[in-house]
Amino acid sequence: MYDIAIIGAGPAGASAALFAAKAGKKTLVLDSDKSMTKRAWIENHYGMTEISGPDLIEVGKKQASKFGAKIVEDKVTNIIKTDTGFQIEAEQGSFEAQHVIFATGALVELAEKVGLKTKPGTEPRIKTVLDVDSAGKTNIDGIWAAGTIAGVSVHTIITAGDCI
Ligand SMILES: Cc1cc2nc3c(=O)[nH]c(=O)nc-3n(C[C@H](O)[C@H](O)[C@H](O)COP(=O)(O)OP(=O)(O)OC[C@H]3O[C@@H](n4cnc5c(N)ncnc54)[C@H](O)[C@@H]3O)c2cc1C
């Protein structure tokens, strides 16, 4: 049983994992390797003159791993509420966690399947986001959201900072 399972290892998810693991939480990250950030060349991320999206993601995952987060490449297909938390079903395995953070970027298919409330996005090319409060809390107790799917500005430094 993980304390926190994070769906997505883009800037939002890996950053959430870094903070959670560093705080001592048993942290799992599941990622399907479809990050929009992989297509970016970034020159506006504080602290770096320039970096490719793939490199930023690799560094982020390494930072999270360094503090103990377990990162698994797998696509999550369903999340079911249980008496103790959530059962997370992925294509290649099944996991349990007390809390779940959605950091799935522009991809909302899983969130809609799970029954998370959505609303229209306001950022360019982001059609749908989750309807969350200012802390990222969704309509399902124990499920939170961060980054693009939580409706914040679609920039790496913003999505990475949205996990706190
Ligand atoms: C072409 C392009 C250029 C860009 N250039 C810049 C730039 O120069 N500067 C800048 O600041 N920003 C740039 N951006 C925006 C930047 O990529 C985003 O703001 C930000 O990185 C999004 O982070 P995220 O973690 O929310 O989503 P993403 O990086 O998209 O990560 C979401 C992750 O969730 C995973 N996921 C989704 N569904 C599932 C599932 N069911 N199971 C498992 N995993 C799942 C995906 O595989 C993905 O890895 C650019 C974007 C694009 C597309």
The ligand as a MOL file (V3000), in Angstrom:
LIG
                    3D

  0  0  0     0  0            999 V3000
M  V30 BEGIN CTAB
M  V30 COUNTS 53 58 0 0 0
M  V30 BEGIN ATOM
M  V30 1 C 5.3770 21.5820 -28.5090 0
M  V30 2 C 5.3510 22.1070 -27.1010 0
M  V30 3 C 6.2840 23.0490 -26.7110 0
M  V30 4 C 6.2810 23.5540 -25.4050 0
M  V30 5 N 7.2240 24.4770 -25.0660 0
M  V30 6 C 7.2470 24.9670 -23.8030 0
M  V30 7 C 8.2440 25.9250 -23.4160 0
M  V30 8 O 9.1120 26.3130 -24.2100 0
M  V30 9 N 8.2120 26.3790 -22.1490 0
M  V30 10 C 7.2640 25.9770 -21.2290 0
M  V30 11 O 7.2870 26.4410 -20.0890 0
M  V30 12 N 6.3240 25.0700 -21.5520 0
M  V30 13 C 6.2920 24.5560 -22.8230 0
M  V30 14 N 5.3400 23.6470 -23.1810 0
M  V30 15 C 4.3030 23.2920 -22.2040 0
M  V30 16 C 4.7420 22.2570 -21.1740 0
M  V30 17 O 5.0650 21.0330 -21.8150 0
M  V30 18 C 3.5820 22.0430 -20.1930 0
M  V30 19 O 3.2430 23.2340 -19.5940 0
M  V30 20 C 3.8630 21.1890 -18.9740 0
M  V30 21 O 5.1000 20.6080 -19.0520 0
M  V30 22 C 2.8160 20.1100 -18.8000 0
M  V30 23 O 3.1960 19.3110 -17.6940 0
M  V30 24 P 2.2180 18.2240 -17.0860 0
M  V30 25 O 3.0350 17.4420 -16.1240 0
M  V30 26 O 0.9670 18.8580 -16.6240 0
M  V30 27 O 1.7890 17.3020 -18.3590 0
M  V30 28 P 2.6680 16.3550 -19.2890 0
M  V30 29 O 4.0690 16.8140 -19.3840 0
M  V30 30 O 1.9060 16.1650 -20.5540 0
M  V30 31 O 2.6940 14.9640 -18.4780 0
M  V30 32 C 1.5300 14.1820 -18.3250 0
M  V30 33 C 1.9550 12.7290 -18.1350 0
M  V30 34 O 0.8160 11.9590 -17.7310 0
M  V30 35 C 0.9060 10.6840 -18.3380 0
M  V30 36 N -0.3930 10.0510 -18.3860 0
M  V30 37 C -1.5500 10.5310 -18.9020 0
M  V30 38 N -2.5540 9.6250 -18.7620 0
M  V30 39 C -1.9910 8.5460 -18.1400 0
M  V30 40 C -2.5010 7.2710 -17.7580 0
M  V30 41 N -3.7770 6.9160 -17.9620 0
M  V30 42 N -1.6580 6.3980 -17.1490 0
M  V30 43 C -0.3430 6.7310 -16.9530 0
M  V30 44 N 0.1900 7.9370 -17.3110 0
M  V30 45 C -0.6350 8.8120 -17.9010 0
M  V30 46 C 1.4560 10.9800 -19.7310 0
M  V30 47 O 2.0520 9.8430 -20.3230 0
M  V30 48 C 2.4720 12.0890 -19.4320 0
M  V30 49 O 3.7810 11.5650 -19.2400 0
M  V30 50 C 5.3220 23.1190 -24.4700 0
M  V30 51 C 4.3720 22.1540 -24.8610 0
M  V30 52 C 4.3910 21.6590 -26.1620 0
M  V30 53 C 3.3640 20.6190 -26.5580 0
M  V30 END ATOM
M  V30 BEGIN BOND
M  V30 1 1 1 2
M  V30 2 1 2 3
M  V30 3 2 2 52
M  V30 4 2 3 4
M  V30 5 1 4 5
M  V30 6 1 4 50
M  V30 7 2 5 6
M  V30 8 1 6 7
M  V30 9 1 6 13
M  V30 10 2 7 8
M  V30 11 1 7 9
M  V30 12 1 9 10
M  V30 13 2 10 11
M  V30 14 1 10 12
M  V30 15 2 12 13
M  V30 16 1 13 14
M  V30 17 1 14 15
M  V30 18 1 14 50
M  V30 19 1 15 16
M  V30 20 1 16 17
M  V30 21 1 16 18
M  V30 22 1 18 19
M  V30 23 1 18 20
M  V30 24 1 20 21
M  V30 25 1 20 22
M  V30 26 1 22 23
M  V30 27 1 23 24
M  V30 28 2 24 25
M  V30 29 1 24 26
M  V30 30 1 24 27
M  V30 31 1 27 28
M  V30 32 2 28 29
M  V30 33 1 28 30
M  V30 34 1 28 31
M  V30 35 1 31 32
M  V30 36 1 32 33
M  V30 37 1 33 34
M  V30 38 1 33 48
M  V30 39 1 34 35
M  V30 40 1 35 36
M  V30 41 1 35 46
M  V30 42 1 36 37
M  V30 43 1 36 45
M  V30 44 2 37 38
M  V30 45 1 38 39
M  V30 46 1 39 40
M  V30 47 2 39 45
M  V30 48 1 40 41
M  V30 49 2 40 42
M  V30 50 1 42 43
M  V30 51 2 43 44
M  V30 52 1 44 45
M  V30 53 1 46 47
M  V30 54 1 46 48
M  V30 55 1 48 49
M  V30 56 2 50 51
M  V30 57 1 51 52
M  V30 58 1 52 53
M  V30 END BOND
M  V30 END CTAB
M  END
